[in-house]
Amino acid sequence: MLYPKIGIPRLGKDPLSRLLEYQYERCLRRAGASLWILVHQATEEYIQTALQTCDGFLFPGKDAVDAKLYHQATMAGGQTDPLRDEFEMTLLEAALREQKPLFCIGRGMQLLNVAFGGTLMQNIREKQEYPHYDWLHITTATHPVELDPYSLLADVLKGDTVSVNSLHRQAVDTIGEGLFASADSPEGFAEALEIEGYPFCLAVQWRPEYMAVRTPAQQKLFQAFVDACR
């Protein structure tokens, strides 16, 4: 398979959302993939078509996962999209059953945790040592993370530490059953998750799509994902 097809749920129809989608497209095409931007249509027929057509799925960042999905009241200030939540959760659960390769970024990692029964911290401001919502430095590293040396992530990045950017107000709280943290921030926030015994799943809290052009290590994540799909 020369150009595996990657499914990415649509971020929105507005120009900003399209610009954000382009960041993922650029990294995936550079890694040798073709793409299908998936509309939020959680019907069985559409989900099955996506599973049959796509070799893997990338679940992107932007906006919060609705707290109702992990049985909490929603704090004020978070922007949510119920239609997106329903579609992405349905697609993720179906992709997991089929053991499709997965790359979950930012919100995508949080969605993965919720899918496995985990919970989220809805506001990390008082617990953070580094600014974790930092648009001004989105293309550069702002804090270190420590990697589990036995993880897929460490194998891809060939090391036990990496410096990353940060663009999140929420973080993983209770880790879902069947997942494990493969990277931690200095404060102890889970910065990456993996699925025990799963063929290929990378889930990272930082935003490698913004760093990949200047930082080859971050492009390695996209390359490893595309290679797994291939």
Salt bridges, closest charged atoms under 4 A:
GLU21 OE1 - ARG18 NH1 3.38
GLU25 OE2 - ARG18 NH1 2.95
ASP63 OD2 - LYS62 NZ 3.45
ASP85 OD1 - ARG107 NH2 2.85
GLU88 OE2 - ARG84 NE 2.70
GLU88 OE1 - ARG107 NH2 3.24
ASP134 OD2 - HIS137 ND1 3.08
ASP155 OD1 - LYS158 NZ 3.54
GLU187 OE2 - HIS132 NE2 2.79
GLU191 OE2 - HIS132 ND1 3.96
GLU191 OE2 - HIS143 NE2 3.66
GLU191 OE2 - HIS168 NE2 3.91
GLU209 OE2 - ARG207 NE 2.76
ASP227 OD1 - ARG230 NH1 2.72
